[in-house]
Amino acid sequence: MPRLITLYVTNNNLTGGIPPSIGNLTSLLNFSAVDNPLGGSIPNALGQLRNLKLLGLGATQISGTIPPSLYNLLSLVRLKVFRNRLWGSLPQTFGFMFPHLKLLQLQENQFDGPLPLSISNCSQLVQLELDVNNFSGKVRNDFRSLQNLRVIALSSNNFQARGSDGLAFFSSLTNCSNLKLLGLEQNQFGDVLPNFVGNLSISICWLLLNGNQFYGSIPSTIGNLVNMELLLLNDNLFTGPIPDSFGYLHKLRWLAFSNNKFSESPKDRMDINTALHELHLVKNNILKVSS
């Protein structure tokens, strides 16, 4: 009798929750029910699918906490539970439970507490998407071992950065040579933007720092990020002139500086060959914008 290894029921109108009988399909490698109004909670029975590599429950209107049985799925490569009503803290051993994880999508839920340090044990991680939750505290993770990381999205949480170690995690990201998107917007990060921002991956295209409490001048090293396309620095406390190095950002298309205390327009520093399409300068101390 053939064994079922893949079950995709995405984009339907399935309701009534995930049936506990799902645990009988022990040969499943891939299960996705994304975009269904299932409701209910994550059944303990899913923990019986020990060979599962993909679990897709995003946008299914499920609620509650992640059941302990789910941490039996040591073979998981992709875990997608975004856009639900899940809550609670992640266990500090989270990263040790999923050593093969490449994709983690927990965004748009109600998770809280600190980011487990063990996330750094997920050495194969490519996308880490935790935005729009209630995570809090300092990000103390060392990301240097995540060489494959391309996306890290921590926006719209309650993360903080205060004191000498507040942005240590930022420094460790400079070792992630494949990083393309770093989203830290809408948190409570507050410090001077360090010079090592210019040591982030040369591949980075999107850098989102808006809606925080960064202050001081923008370091000139930011001009090293020559593949930047989107740079959001608005709604912070930045001051001072714009570094000449902005002239090296030839691929920049969107630049937002609004609601800071800059004294001049970055347009004064941008090369005429820039790809810039949108420039937002509202509410600064700019006296002149050159043509």
C-alpha positions in Angstrom: 0.0 0.0 0.0 1.5 3.4 -1.0 2.4 5.7 1.8 1.3 9.4 1.7 4.3 11.6 1.9 2.9 15.0 0.8 -0.5 16.6 1.8 -1.2 20.1 0.5 -4.7 21.5 1.1 -3.8 25.2 0.8 -6.1 27.9 -0.3 -9.4 26.2 0.3 -12.3 26.9 2.7 -11.5 24.2 5.2 -13.0 24.7 8.7 -13.3 22.7 11.9 -9.7 22.7 13.0 -6.9 20.2 12.3 -8.2 16.7 12.9 -6.3 14.7 15.5 -6.3 11.8 13.0 -3.5 13.7 11.1 -1.2 11.9 13.5 -1.9 8.6 11.8 -0.2 9.7 8.6 3.2 8.9 10.0 4.9 8.7 6.6 4.2 12.4 5.9 7.1 14.5 4.9 5.2 17.7 3.9 1.9 19.0 5.3 0.6 22.4 4.4 -2.9 23.9 5.1 -1.9 27.5 4.5 -4.8 30.0 3.9 -7.7 28.1 5.3 -10.1 29.3 8.0 -9.4 26.1 10.0 -9.6 27.6 13.5 -9.0 25.6 16.7 -5.5 24.9 18.0 -2.4 22.9 17.0 -3.2 19.3 17.9 -0.7 17.3 19.9 -1.1 14.6 17.3 1.1 16.5 14.9 4.0 15.5 17.1 3.6 11.9 15.9 4.8 12.9 12.4 8.5 12.4 13.2 9.6 12.5 9.6 7.9 15.9 8.8 10.1 18.4 7.0 7.5 21.0 6.1 4.7 22.2 8.4 2.6 25.0 6.9 -0.2 26.3 9.1 0.1 30.0 8.2 -3.1 32.1 8.0 -5.4 29.3 9.3 -6.9 31.2 12.2 -5.4 28.8 14.8 -4.9 30.0 18.3 -3.3 29.0 21.6 0.3 27.9 22.3 2.6 25.6 20.4 2.1 22.2 22.0 5.2 20.5 23.5 4.7 17.6 21.2 5.6 19.8 18.2 9.2 20.0 19.5 9.5 16.2 18.7 9.7 17.2 15.0 13.5 17.1 14.8 13.5 16.8 11.0 11.6 20.0 10.3 13.2 22.2 7.7 10.3 24.7 7.2 8.0 25.8 10.0 5.3 28.3 8.8 2.7 29.4 11.4 2.5 33.1 10.4 -0.6 35.3 10.6 -2.5 33.4 13.4 -3.4 34.0 17.0 -0.7 32.0 18.6 0.8 33.2 21.9 3.3 32.4 24.6 7.1 32.3 24.9 9.4 30.2 22.9 11.4 27.7 25.0 15.1 28.6 25.5 16.0 25.3 23.9 14.1 26.0 20.7 17.1 26.1 18.5 18.3 22.7 19.7 15.0 21.1 18.9 15.1 22.1 15.2 18.7 21.7 14.1 17.8 21.4 10.4 15.5 24.4 10.2 15.9 26.7 7.2 12.7 28.7 7.3 11.0 30.0 10.4 7.9 32.1 10.0 6.2 33.1 13.2 5.3 36.6 12.1 1.9 38.3 12.9 1.1 36.4 16.1 1.2 37.2 19.8 4.4 35.5 20.8 6.2 37.2 23.7 9.2 36.9 25.9 12.9 37.0 24.8 14.4 35.6 21.6 15.9 32.3 22.7 19.7 32.3 22.5 19.6 28.8 21.0 18.2 30.1 17.7 21.9 30.6 16.9 22.1 26.7 16.9 19.9 26.6 13.7 23.0 26.9 11.5 21.1 26.2 8.3 18.6 29.0 8.8 17.9 31.1 5.7 14.9 33.1 6.8 14.0 34.2 10.3 10.7 36.1 10.3 9.4 37.1 13.8 7.9 40.5 13.0 4.6 41.8 14.4 4.6 40.0 17.7 5.3 40.9 21.4 8.9 39.7 21.7 10.8 41.8 24.2 14.1 42.5 25.9 17.6 42.7 24.4 18.5 40.6 21.4 21.5 38.8 22.9 22.0 36.2 20.1 25.2 35.6 18.3 24.4 35.1 14.6 27.9 34.5 13.4 27.2 30.8 12.8 24.3 31.5 10.5 26.2 31.7 7.3 23.2 31.1 5.1 21.0 33.7 6.6 19.3 36.0 4.0 16.4 37.5 5.9 16.1 38.5 9.5 12.8 40.3 10.3 12.3 41.4 13.9 10.1 44.5 13.2 7.1 45.6 15.3 8.1 44.0 18.6 9.4 45.3 21.9 13.1 44.6 21.5 15.4 47.0 23.2 19.0 48.1 23.0 20.6 49.9 25.9 24.1 49.9 27.2 27.4 48.7 25.8 26.0 45.3 24.7 22.8 46.5 23.3 23.8 46.1 19.7 26.2 43.3 20.0 23.9 41.1 17.9 24.2 43.7 15.2 27.9 43.2 15.1 27.6 39.4 14.8 25.4 39.9 11.7 28.4 41.2 9.8 29.5 37.6 9.5 26.3 36.7 7.6 27.7 37.2 4.1 24.4 36.3 2.3 22.2 38.7 4.2 19.8 40.6 2.0 17.2 42.0 4.4 17.5 43.3 8.0 14.3 44.5 9.5 14.5 46.1 12.9 11.9 48.8 12.5 9.2 49.7 15.1 11.1 48.5 18.2 12.8 50.3 21.1 16.4 50.1 19.8 18.2 53.2 21.1 21.8 53.9 20.6 24.3 55.5 18.2 24.3 53.5 15.0 27.8 51.8 15.1 30.4 52.1 12.4 30.2 48.4 11.8 26.9 48.9 10.0 29.1 49.3 6.9 30.4 45.8 7.5 27.1 44.1 6.8 26.9 41.9 3.8 27.6 43.5 0.5 24.5 41.7 -0.7 22.1 43.6 1.6 19.3 45.3 -0.3 16.9 46.3 2.4 17.9 47.9 5.7 14.9 48.9 7.9 15.7 50.9 11.1 12.8 53.2 11.2 10.6 53.7 14.2 13.3 53.3 16.9 15.4 55.7 19.1 18.7 55.6 17.2 20.5 59.0 17.6 23.7 60.7 16.6 25.2 60.9 13.1 24.9 58.3 10.4 28.3 56.6 10.1 30.1 57.2 6.8 30.7 53.4 6.5 27.1 53.0 5.3 28.4 53.9 1.9 30.0 50.5 1.7 26.5 48.9 1.2 26.6 49.6 -2.5 23.7 47.2 -3.4 21.2 49.0 -1.1 17.8 49.6 -2.7 15.6 50.5 0.3 16.9 52.4 3.4 14.4 53.5 6.1 15.9 55.7 8.8 12.7 57.7 9.5 11.2 58.3 13.0 14.4 58.2 14.9 16.6 60.9 16.6 19.4 61.2 14.0 21.2 64.5 13.7 24.1 66.1 11.9 25.1 66.2 8.2 24.6 63.5 5.6 27.8 61.5 4.9 29.5 62.1 1.6 29.5 58.3 1.2 25.8 58.3 0.3 27.1 59.2 -3.2 28.2 55.5 -3.5 24.7 54.1 -3.1 23.9 54.1 -6.8 21.2 51.4 -6.6 19.2 53.2 -3.9 15.5 53.5 -4.9 13.7 54.4 -1.7 15.2 56.6 1.1 13.2 57.8 4.1 14.7 60.3 6.6 11.5 61.9 7.9 11.0 62.8 11.6 14.7 63.2 12.5 16.9 66.2 13.1 19.1 66.2 10.0 20.4 69.6 8.9 20.7 69.0 5.2 19.1 67.0 2.4 20.8 63.7 1.5 20.1 64.8 -2.1 23.1 67.1 -1.7 25.2 63.9 -1.4 23.6 61.7 -3.9 25.2 61.0 -7.3 23.2 62.2 -10.3 23.2 58.6 -11.6 21.4 57.3 -8.6 18.2 55.1 -9.2 16.4 57.1 -6.4 12.6 57.1 -6.9 11.4 58.2 -3.5 12.9 60.5 -0.9 11.1 61.4 2.3 12.4 64.3 4.3 9.4 65.5 6.3 10.0 67.1 9.8 13.8 67.7 9.9 15.9 70.8 10.3 16.7 71.1 6.6 17.1 74.7 5.4 17.9 74.0 1.8 17.4 71.2 -0.8 19.5 71.5 -3.9 18.1 70.7 -7.3 
